[in-house]
Amino acid sequence: MEGLALVFIGMLVVLITALEGIENHASALVYRVSGVMLIVMAGMSAFTGARTSIIPMKLCPPIFLTVSAMYLLGSM
């Protein structure tokens, strides 16, 4: 389910940027909402998947937070 959410968030950001450009209010809103959703997913992943011994699962929260920071900084 997490993978589908990530694909949806990524496609939403790509499509809104391609269709509306980066200087549109709708684009800024999508970037901010996507950034907040990634923060929520990072928190959820930190308490579930990151507690395993599988290295890629431990990398998810920092990756989500990094992309979220880029989205939020890009929306300003």
N, C-alpha and C positions, 0 to 999 in steps of 0.2 A: 504494500500500500504506500509505503514511503517513496518508493521508486516512481510510482505514478504521480504522486504529488510533486516530486522534483521535476519530472518531465513537463507536467502542466505549468508549473511556475516558470520554467525556462522558456517554454513555447509562448506563454503569455507575454513575457518580457520581449522576446524576439518579435512577435507579431505586432505588439503595440508600438515598438520602436520603428519597425518597417512601415507600418501603415500611418502613424501619426507623427513620427519624428520625435526628437528628444526635447524640444522646447514647448511641448504641449502639456497642459495641466493634467490631462488623462494619463499621460506617460509618467509624470511625476507621482501621481497617485498609485499607479501600478507598481512602480519601483519601491515606493514606501511600504505598500501592503505586502509585496513579495519579500522585502527585507524583514518585516516583522514576522511573517510566517516562517522564514528560515530561522529566526531566533527561537521561535517556539519549537521548531523541529530539532534544533540543536539541543535545547533543554531536554526534550523528550528522548533524544538519542543518547544524551549523556547519562540518563538514568536507566536506560535499557540496553542498547547495543554496545555502548562503549565499555560496559563492565565485563565483556567477554575477553577471551584471550586472542581473538582474531584481530590482527593489526588494522586491516581496512575499516573495521567497525569503530575502532578507537580514533580513527582520523576523521570520521564524519562530523562531530561537533566543531572542531576548529575550521574545517572547510566550510561548513554552513555559516559560521560566524564571519569568516573572511568574505564570502560572497555577499552576505547580508550587509556588511560594512560598505562594500563597493556599491551596492544598490542604494543604500541610504545616502552615501556621500554623492553619488551620481544624481540623486533627485534634488539636491540643494541648488 
